[in-house]
Amino acid sequence: MKSNSGRDLSTCPICDASIDPDPPDGFTPYARQVGGYLDHFAEAHPDHKILDTPEGFL
């Protein structure tokens, strides 16, 4: 899924891992994809600056 900025949120730009959206929970598909994207970074790339200011990236 692409963000409003046109960034593909279904693949990690650092390690090319496929990123699945968070499970259905009442949020929109885009919000669930963003959650999955941030979860991936928290687990796989914990020092990446996206975790400090996600609104500047997404």
C-alpha positions in Angstrom: 0.0 0.0 0.0 1.3 3.4 -0.9 1.1 6.3 1.6 -0.1 9.8 0.7 3.5 10.7 -0.1 3.6 7.8 -2.6 5.9 5.7 -0.4 5.3 1.9 -0.6 4.5 0.7 2.9 4.3 -2.9 2.0 8.1 -3.4 1.6 10.9 -2.3 3.9 13.2 0.1 2.0 16.2 -1.0 4.1 16.0 -4.8 4.1 13.3 -5.4 1.4 11.2 -7.5 3.8 7.5 -7.8 3.1 5.5 -5.8 5.7 2.0 -7.0 6.5 -0.6 -4.7 7.9 -1.7 -5.1 11.5 -4.7 -7.4 12.0 -8.2 -6.0 11.4 -9.1 -3.9 14.5 -11.6 -1.3 13.3 -8.9 1.1 11.8 -8.7 1.8 8.1 -6.5 -0.4 5.9 -4.0 2.5 5.6 -3.7 2.9 9.4 -3.2 -0.8 9.8 -0.4 -0.8 7.1 1.3 2.2 8.9 1.1 0.3 12.1 2.7 -2.8 10.5 5.4 -0.6 9.0 6.3 1.0 12.3 6.2 -2.4 14.1 8.7 -3.7 11.5 11.0 -0.8 12.1 10.7 -1.2 15.9 11.7 -4.9 15.7 14.1 -5.0 12.7 15.6 -1.5 12.7 15.2 -0.1 16.3 17.7 2.7 15.8 16.1 4.1 12.7 15.1 7.8 12.9 11.6 7.0 11.6 10.8 5.8 15.1 11.5 9.3 16.5 9.4 11.3 14.0 7.2 9.0 11.9 5.0 11.9 10.7 8.0 13.3 8.9 8.4 10.1 6.9 4.8 8.9 6.2 
